[in-house]
Amino acid sequence: MPSSREGRPSRLLPRPCRVLVLLNPRGGTGKAPQLFQSRVQPMLQEAGVSFTLRLTERRNHARELVREEDLSSWDALVVMSGDGLMHEVVNGLMERPDWETAIQKPLCSLPAGSGNALAASVNHYAGNEQVNNEDLLTNCTRLLCQRGLSPMNLLSLHTASGSRLFSVLSLGWGFVADVDVESEKYRCLGKIRFTLGTFLRLATLRTYRGTLSYLPVGASSSKVLAGPALGHSQPSQPGPVDSLLVPLEQPVPENWTVVPDHEFVLVLALLHSHLGSEMYAAPMAQGTGGVIHLFYLRAGVPRATLLRLFMAMEKGTHMDLNCPNLVYEPVVAFRLEPHDNRGMLTVDGEQLASEAVQGQVHPGGIQLVSGCPELNSGLEPTPLPCSEDCAPPELTS
């Protein structure tokens, strides 16, 4: 994290600023390169932000790049795509030997994918109206030019097959994951793919059997784990110790809540306010404070009610419908154990094998370009001046 002259962590990127832009040319509708050139590049140049642009060529390319990159060359890593590319970047940083310092490199999300949930959430935290497409891209680029930083939550996940990964946005299972994965074939439609996927899945609505457990906010310090926490018992896996979790083959600790129902329509663990640019799923979220916003929808909800819930989610009023099947819990850790392979599992929109998974939140795990309080005081920020020391942009692929 950048440091101030007094030695305290800074909440602003330096001036002038050097950023590495990782851009997925196939994200969303495939217009990201043109949008960068027409929308983003002029704003960065005017604000004195120099950049190097690298195009990703394949799945996990960004993950490989940041794993080997000399991060000292950059003040921030800018990800221009959907949420999946930020997922790659964060997990690549966590796979480095110097992960503790690497994961504190400031990150910026510029929306050019289908969902753009992280960018929509950051736009919301900055006090802006809910927008999408080029307007959302402009707002997020403006935040980068203003250089404000905010600490954001990071979700550490462990699966039954022994892998560990990190999430910057969400874990979904059931209806919401099925829509995400099954609508992939309609990627060329942009964000409309999710609306189409929702109607198609509603037509053949199904339920999913599993066991859901969680540790509510406020209960984490009531009891101490009897066995070793994850991270102590698996030192070969990089990342912070998950002190609230025990191995998946063990029962959850006694201070956890086990949901009595075993048949669900969906389970969603969300770190941020938005699940898409027009899906205001967690109005209570701020992205900080170490809270996972856990939603689950029990079986038995009528199709018409489910449709109303998703329509109301655009404005964040779905909880006002008081649907008895929809439950919300603020938690710090959870465990999901599917009983079969019927439902899909997604993390930040990326599909995983349908298996038992558990996770714990780490407050302030990443530093994200956002609207910090100093920039929300109603005063117009001072544009960054171009500097003779500010190198011209370099474009590579």
C-alpha positions as CSV (number, residue, x, y, z in Angstrom):
1,M,0.0,0.0,0.0
2,P,1.4,3.5,-0.8
3,S,2.9,5.3,2.2
4,S,2.6,8.9,3.2
5,R,5.6,11.1,4.1
6,E,4.7,10.6,7.8
7,G,5.1,6.9,7.4
8,R,1.3,6.1,7.7
9,P,-0.5,4.2,5.0
10,S,-1.8,6.6,2.3
11,R,-5.3,6.5,0.9
12,L,-4.3,8.0,-2.3
13,L,-2.2,6.8,-5.3
14,P,0.9,8.9,-5.9
15,R,1.2,11.8,-8.3
16,P,2.3,11.2,-11.0
17,C,0.9,7.6,-11.2
18,R,2.0,4.5,-13.2
19,V,-0.4,1.7,-13.7
20,L,-0.4,-1.6,-15.5
21,V,-3.7,-2.2,-17.4
22,L,-4.7,-5.8,-18.0
23,L,-7.4,-5.8,-20.7
24,N,-9.5,-8.8,-21.9
25,P,-10.2,-8.1,-25.6
26,R,-12.9,-10.8,-25.6
27,G,-14.8,-9.7,-22.5
28,G,-18.4,-8.7,-22.7
29,T,-19.4,-7.8,-26.2
30,G,-15.7,-7.7,-27.3
31,K,-15.5,-3.9,-27.5
32,A,-13.0,-3.4,-24.6
33,P,-10.0,-2.3,-26.8
34,Q,-12.1,0.4,-28.6
35,L,-13.6,1.6,-25.3
36,F,-10.2,1.9,-23.7
37,Q,-8.9,3.9,-26.6
38,S,-11.9,6.2,-26.9
39,R,-13.0,6.5,-23.2
40,V,-10.3,5.6,-20.8
41,Q,-7.0,6.6,-22.4
42,P,-7.9,10.4,-22.8
43,M,-9.0,10.6,-19.2
44,L,-5.8,8.9,-18.0
45,Q,-3.6,11.2,-20.1
46,E,-5.4,14.3,-18.9
47,A,-5.0,13.2,-15.3
48,G,-1.3,12.4,-15.6
49,V,-1.7,8.7,-15.2
50,S,0.8,6.8,-17.4
51,F,0.0,3.3,-18.3
52,T,1.2,0.1,-20.0
53,L,-1.6,-1.9,-21.7
54,R,-1.4,-5.6,-21.9
55,L,-4.0,-7.7,-23.6
56,T,-4.8,-11.1,-22.2
57,E,-4.7,-13.9,-24.7
58,R,-6.3,-16.9,-22.9
59,R,-7.9,-18.1,-19.7
60,N,-5.6,-17.5,-16.6
61,H,-3.2,-15.4,-18.6
62,A,-3.6,-12.5,-16.2
63,R,-3.1,-14.8,-13.3
64,E,0.3,-15.9,-14.8
65,L,1.3,-12.3,-15.6
66,V,0.8,-10.9,-12.1
67,R,2.4,-14.0,-10.6
68,E,5.7,-13.1,-12.3
69,E,5.4,-9.3,-12.7
70,D,7.8,-6.9,-11.0
71,L,5.1,-5.1,-9.0
72,S,7.5,-2.3,-7.9
73,S,7.2,-0.9,-11.4
74,W,3.5,0.0,-10.9
75,D,1.5,2.1,-8.4
76,A,-1.7,0.1,-9.2
77,L,-3.0,-2.8,-11.3
78,V,-6.0,-1.9,-13.5
79,V,-8.2,-4.7,-14.7
80,M,-10.5,-3.9,-17.6
81,S,-12.9,-6.7,-18.2
82,G,-15.6,-8.5,-16.2
83,D,-15.3,-9.8,-12.7
84,G,-13.6,-13.0,-13.8
85,L,-10.3,-11.2,-14.7
86,M,-10.1,-9.5,-11.3
87,H,-10.5,-13.0,-9.8
88,E,-7.5,-14.2,-11.9
89,V,-5.4,-11.2,-10.8
90,V,-6.1,-11.6,-7.1
91,N,-5.4,-15.3,-7.1
92,G,-2.2,-14.8,-9.1
93,L,-1.1,-12.3,-6.5
94,M,-1.8,-14.7,-3.7
95,E,0.3,-17.4,-5.4
96,R,3.4,-15.3,-5.2
97,P,6.1,-16.0,-2.6
98,D,5.7,-12.3,-1.5
99,W,1.9,-12.6,-1.4
100,E,1.6,-10.6,1.9
101,T,2.9,-7.4,0.2
102,A,1.7,-8.3,-3.3
103,I,-2.0,-8.5,-2.4
104,Q,-1.7,-4.9,-1.0
105,K,-0.9,-3.5,-4.4
106,P,-3.8,-1.2,-5.2
107,L,-6.3,-2.7,-7.7
108,C,-8.8,-0.9,-10.0
109,S,-11.8,-2.4,-11.8
110,L,-12.8,-0.9,-15.1
111,P,-16.0,-2.5,-16.4
112,A,-15.9,-4.2,-19.8
113,G,-17.5,-7.5,-19.2
114,S,-21.1,-8.8,-18.9
115,G,-21.7,-8.6,-15.1
116,N,-19.4,-5.8,-13.9
117,A,-20.6,-6.3,-10.3
118,L,-17.4,-5.1,-8.6
119,A,-17.3,-1.9,-10.7
120,A,-21.0,-1.3,-10.0
121,S,-20.4,-1.7,-6.3
122,V,-17.4,0.7,-6.3
123,N,-19.5,3.2,-8.3
124,H,-22.2,2.8,-5.6
125,Y,-19.8,3.3,-2.7
126,A,-18.6,6.5,-4.4
127,G,-22.1,7.9,-4.1
128,N,-22.9,7.8,-7.8
129,E,-26.2,6.8,-9.3
130,Q,-26.6,3.2,-10.6
131,V,-25.5,3.2,-14.3
132,N,-24.1,0.7,-16.7
133,N,-22.2,0.3,-20.0
134,E,-20.1,3.4,-21.0
135,D,-21.4,5.5,-18.2
136,L,-20.2,3.0,-15.6
137,L,-16.8,2.8,-17.3
138,T,-16.5,6.6,-17.3
139,N,-17.4,6.8,-13.6
140,C,-14.8,4.1,-12.6
141,T,-12.1,5.7,-14.8
142,R,-12.8,9.0,-13.1
143,L,-12.3,7.3,-9.7
144,L,-8.9,6.1,-10.9
145,C,-8.0,9.6,-12.0
146,Q,-9.0,10.8,-8.5
147,R,-6.7,8.2,-7.0
148,G,-8.7,7.4,-3.9
149,L,-8.2,4.0,-2.2
150,S,-10.3,2.0,0.2
151,P,-9.6,-1.3,1.9
152,M,-12.0,-4.0,0.8
153,N,-12.9,-7.5,2.1
154,L,-11.4,-10.7,0.7
155,L,-13.0,-14.1,0.9
156,S,-10.7,-17.1,1.5
157,L,-12.2,-20.4,0.3
158,H,-11.3,-24.1,0.8
159,T,-12.8,-26.9,-1.3
160,A,-13.3,-30.6,-0.5
161,S,-10.7,-31.5,-3.2
162,G,-8.1,-29.6,-1.2
163,S,-7.7,-26.4,-3.2
164,R,-7.6,-22.9,-1.8
165,L,-8.7,-19.9,-3.7
166,F,-9.7,-16.3,-3.0
167,S,-12.8,-14.4,-4.0
168,V,-13.3,-10.6,-4.5
169,L,-17.1,-10.8,-5.0
170,S,-19.2,-13.8,-4.5
171,L,-19.9,-17.5,-4.2
172,G,-23.1,-18.7,-5.8
173,W,-24.8,-22.1,-5.8
174,G,-28.1,-23.2,-7.4
175,F,-30.3,-20.9,-9.4
176,V,-27.9,-17.9,-9.5
177,A,-24.9,-20.0,-10.5
178,D,-26.9,-21.9,-13.1
179,V,-28.0,-18.7,-14.7
180,D,-24.4,-17.4,-14.7
181,V,-22.9,-20.5,-16.3
182,E,-25.8,-21.4,-18.7
183,S,-26.0,-17.8,-20.1
184,E,-22.3,-17.9,-21.1
185,K,-23.4,-19.0,-24.6
186,Y,-25.2,-15.6,-24.9
187,R,-22.1,-13.5,-24.0
188,C,-22.3,-11.5,-27.2
189,L,-25.6,-10.0,-25.8
190,G,-23.7,-8.3,-22.9
191,K,-25.6,-7.9,-19.6
192,I,-28.9,-9.0,-21.3
193,R,-27.5,-12.5,-21.2
194,F,-28.4,-12.7,-17.5
195,T,-32.0,-11.6,-18.1
196,L,-32.4,-14.2,-20.8
197,G,-30.8,-16.9,-18.6
198,T,-33.1,-16.0,-15.7
199,F,-36.2,-16.6,-17.8
200,L,-34.9,-19.8,-19.2
201,R,-34.1,-21.2,-15.8
202,L,-37.4,-20.0,-14.4
203,A,-39.1,-22.1,-17.1
204,T,-37.5,-25.2,-15.7
205,L,-37.1,-24.2,-12.0
206,R,-35.4,-26.8,-9.9
207,T,-34.2,-27.2,-6.3
208,Y,-30.9,-28.2,-4.9
209,R,-30.1,-30.4,-1.8
210,G,-27.3,-29.5,0.5
211,T,-26.3,-28.5,4.0
212,L,-25.6,-24.8,4.8
213,S,-23.8,-23.7,8.0
214,Y,-22.5,-20.3,9.0
215,L,-20.9,-18.3,11.8
216,P,-23.0,-15.1,12.4
217,V,-21.4,-11.7,12.9
218,G,-20.8,-11.2,16.6
219,A,-20.4,-14.9,17.4
220,S,-16.8,-15.3,16.2
221,S,-15.2,-14.7,19.6
222,S,-17.7,-16.6,21.8
223,K,-15.8,-19.9,21.5
224,V,-12.3,-21.0,20.6
225,L,-11.7,-23.7,18.1
226,A,-10.7,-27.0,19.6
227,G,-8.5,-28.1,16.7
228,P,-6.0,-26.4,14.5
229,A,-7.3,-23.6,12.2
230,L,-6.9,-23.9,8.5
231,G,-3.6,-22.4,7.5
232,H,-1.8,-23.7,10.5
233,S,-2.5,-27.3,9.5
234,Q,-1.8,-26.6,5.8
235,P,1.3,-24.3,5.8
236,S,2.0,-25.1,2.1
237,Q,-1.0,-23.1,1.0
238,P,-0.2,-19.4,0.7
239,G,-2.5,-16.8,2.3
240,P,-3.7,-15.7,5.7
241,V,-4.6,-18.2,8.4
242,D,-8.4,-19.0,8.4
243,S,-8.8,-19.0,12.2
244,L,-12.5,-19.6,12.0
245,L,-12.5,-22.7,9.9
246,V,-11.8,-26.3,10.7
247,P,-11.0,-29.0,8.0
248,L,-14.1,-29.9,5.9
249,E,-14.0,-33.5,7.1
250,Q,-14.8,-32.3,10.7
251,P,-18.1,-31.0,11.9
252,V,-18.5,-27.2,12.1
253,P,-17.8,-25.7,15.6
254,E,-20.6,-25.6,18.1
255,N,-21.1,-21.9,17.9
256,W,-22.0,-22.1,14.2
257,T,-25.6,-22.1,13.0
258,V,-26.7,-25.1,10.8
259,V,-29.7,-24.3,8.6
260,P,-32.4,-27.0,9.2
261,D,-33.6,-27.0,5.6
262,H,-31.7,-29.1,3.1
263,E,-33.6,-28.1,-0.1
264,F,-32.8,-24.7,-1.7
265,V,-33.4,-22.7,-4.8
266,L,-30.1,-20.8,-4.3
267,V,-27.4,-19.8,-1.9
268,L,-25.4,-16.6,-2.4
269,A,-22.4,-15.4,-0.3
270,L,-21.7,-11.8,-1.4
271,L,-19.0,-9.3,-0.3
272,H,-20.3,-6.3,-2.2
273,S,-23.5,-4.4,-2.9
274,H,-24.0,-5.5,-6.5
275,L,-24.2,-8.9,-8.2
276,G,-24.3,-7.2,-11.6
277,S,-24.4,-3.6,-13.0
278,E,-28.2,-3.7,-12.5
279,M,-28.5,-6.2,-9.7
280,Y,-28.4,-4.3,-6.4
281,A,-28.4,-7.5,-4.4
282,A,-27.1,-6.3,-1.0
283,P,-28.1,-2.7,-0.2
284,M,-26.6,-3.1,3.2
285,A,-23.1,-3.8,1.9
286,Q,-20.2,-1.4,2.0
287,G,-17.4,-3.8,1.0
288,T,-15.6,-3.3,4.3
289,G,-16.0,-4.3,7.9
290,G,-15.5,-8.0,7.5
291,V,-19.0,-9.1,6.6
292,I,-20.2,-11.7,4.2
293,H,-23.8,-11.1,3.1
294,L,-25.3,-14.6,3.0
295,F,-28.6,-15.1,1.2
296,Y,-30.5,-18.3,0.8
297,L,-33.8,-19.1,-0.8
298,R,-35.6,-22.1,0.5
299,A,-37.5,-24.5,-1.8
300,G,-41.2,-23.9,-2.3
301,V,-41.1,-20.3,-3.7
302,P,-43.5,-19.8,-6.6
303,R,-42.0,-18.9,-10.0
304,A,-44.0,-15.6,-10.0
305,T,-42.5,-14.7,-6.6
306,L,-39.0,-15.5,-7.7
307,L,-39.4,-13.4,-10.8
308,R,-40.7,-10.5,-8.7
309,L,-37.6,-10.9,-6.4
310,F,-35.2,-10.6,-9.3
311,M,-37.0,-7.7,-10.8
312,A,-37.0,-5.9,-7.5
313,M,-33.3,-6.6,-7.1
314,E,-32.6,-3.9,-9.8
315,K,-33.5,-1.2,-7.3
316,G,-32.4,-3.2,-4.2
317,T,-36.0,-3.5,-2.9
318,H,-36.3,-7.3,-3.0
319,M,-36.0,-7.7,0.8
320,D,-39.0,-5.3,1.1
321,L,-41.2,-8.0,-0.5
322,N,-41.0,-10.0,2.8
323,C,-40.7,-13.3,1.0
324,P,-40.8,-16.0,3.7
325,N,-38.5,-18.3,1.7
326,L,-35.7,-15.6,1.3
327,V,-33.4,-15.4,4.3
328,Y,-30.5,-13.0,4.8
329,E,-27.7,-13.4,7.4
330,P,-24.6,-11.2,7.9
331,V,-21.8,-13.8,8.6
332,V,-18.0,-14.0,8.9
333,A,-17.7,-17.6,7.7
334,F,-19.8,-20.3,6.1
335,R,-19.8,-23.9,4.9
336,L,-21.9,-25.3,2.0
337,E,-22.1,-29.0,1.4
338,P,-24.0,-30.1,-1.7
339,H,-25.6,-33.5,-1.4
340,D,-25.3,-34.3,-5.1
341,N,-23.9,-32.8,-8.3
342,R,-27.1,-31.3,-9.5
343,G,-26.3,-27.6,-8.8
344,M,-23.4,-25.6,-10.2
345,L,-21.0,-23.6,-8.0
346,T,-19.5,-20.3,-9.1
347,V,-16.9,-18.0,-7.5
348,D,-16.7,-14.5,-9.0
349,G,-18.7,-15.9,-11.9
350,E,-16.1,-18.7,-12.6
351,Q,-17.5,-22.3,-12.4
352,L,-16.1,-24.7,-9.9
353,A,-16.7,-28.4,-9.3
354,S,-19.9,-29.0,-7.3
355,E,-18.3,-30.0,-4.0
356,A,-18.2,-29.0,-0.3
357,V,-16.7,-25.5,0.2
358,Q,-16.2,-23.2,3.1
359,G,-15.0,-19.7,3.5
360,Q,-13.9,-16.9,5.8
361,V,-13.8,-13.2,5.3
362,H,-10.6,-11.2,5.7
363,P,-11.3,-7.5,6.3
364,G,-9.1,-5.1,4.3
365,G,-7.6,-8.0,2.4
366,I,-7.2,-5.9,-0.8
367,Q,-6.9,-2.2,-1.6
368,L,-9.3,-1.0,-4.2
369,V,-9.5,2.3,-6.2
370,S,-12.8,3.7,-4.9
371,G,-14.4,6.9,-3.7
372,C,-12.7,7.6,-0.4
373,P,-14.4,10.0,2.2
374,E,-12.0,12.8,1.3
375,L,-13.4,12.8,-2.3
376,N,-17.1,12.6,-1.2
377,S,-17.2,15.9,0.7
378,G,-18.9,17.7,-2.2
379,L,-15.7,19.4,-3.4
380,E,-14.5,18.9,-6.9
381,P,-11.2,16.9,-6.9
382,T,-8.2,18.6,-8.4
383,P,-7.2,17.0,-11.7
384,L,-3.7,15.4,-11.6
385,P,-1.3,17.6,-13.7
386,C,0.8,16.0,-16.4
387,S,4.4,15.8,-15.4
388,E,7.7,15.8,-17.3
389,D,8.5,12.7,-15.2
390,C,5.3,11.0,-16.4
391,A,6.3,8.5,-19.0
392,P,4.2,8.2,-22.2
393,P,1.8,5.3,-22.4
394,E,3.1,2.0,-23.6
395,L,0.9,-0.5,-25.4
396,T,1.8,-4.2,-25.5
397,S,0.0,-7.4,-25.9
